[in-house]
């Protein structure tokens, strides 16, 4: 079965619940594909968390002004 791809838009404090669940609880049926936020530091932190705590390779980071670009890139894959 092909895993669904998810992007997390807005990587503030509450987002951790979602991206951790994606890489821990639902890794068999979904893939965390990218982070998108106005604050790149938050995305870098989230990438560190998924790498250090779950062994998941960092995902691409998109600034909020790249939202449309991100959607276009993932809709083609």
C-alpha positions in Angstrom: 0.0 0.0 0.0 1.3 3.4 -0.9 1.7 5.7 2.1 -0.1 9.1 2.1 2.2 12.1 2.3 1.5 14.9 4.8 3.0 18.3 5.3 2.7 20.2 8.6 1.9 23.9 8.1 2.5 25.9 11.2 5.1 24.2 13.4 4.4 25.9 16.7 4.1 24.1 20.1 0.9 22.1 19.3 2.3 20.9 16.0 4.6 18.5 17.8 1.7 16.3 18.8 0.9 15.9 15.1 4.3 15.4 13.6 5.4 13.0 16.3 2.3 11.0 15.8 2.9 10.8 12.0 6.4 9.5 12.4 5.7 7.2 15.4 2.2 6.0 15.3 1.3 6.1 11.7 4.6 5.5 10.0 3.3 2.4 8.2 0.5 4.3 6.4 1.8 7.8 6.1 4.9 9.8 5.4 5.8 13.2 6.8 6.9 15.0 3.7 7.6 18.7 4.7 7.3 21.5 7.2 6.0 24.9 6.3 6.1 27.9 8.7 7.0 31.6 8.9 9.7 30.7 11.4 12.5 28.5 9.9 13.9 27.9 13.4 10.8 26.1 14.4 11.0 23.9 11.4 14.7 23.1 12.1 13.8 22.2 15.6 11.0 19.9 14.4 13.5 18.2 12.0 15.9 17.7 14.9 13.1 16.1 17.0 12.1 13.6 14.3 15.8 12.7 13.6 17.0 12.4 17.2 13.9 10.9 18.8 12.5 8.8 16.0 15.4 8.2 13.5 13.5 9.9 10.7 15.5 11.8 8.1 14.8 15.6 8.1 12.2 16.7 5.7 12.3 19.8 3.4 11.4 23.1 4.9 9.3 25.7 3.1 8.8 29.3 4.2 5.2 30.4 4.2 5.7 32.4 1.1 6.6 29.1 -0.6 3.3 27.5 0.3 2.1 27.4 -3.3 5.4 26.0 -4.5 5.3 23.3 -1.9 1.8 22.2 -3.0 2.8 22.2 -6.6 5.9 20.0 -5.9 4.0 17.5 -3.9 1.0 17.3 -6.2 3.3 16.2 -9.0 4.8 13.3 -6.9 
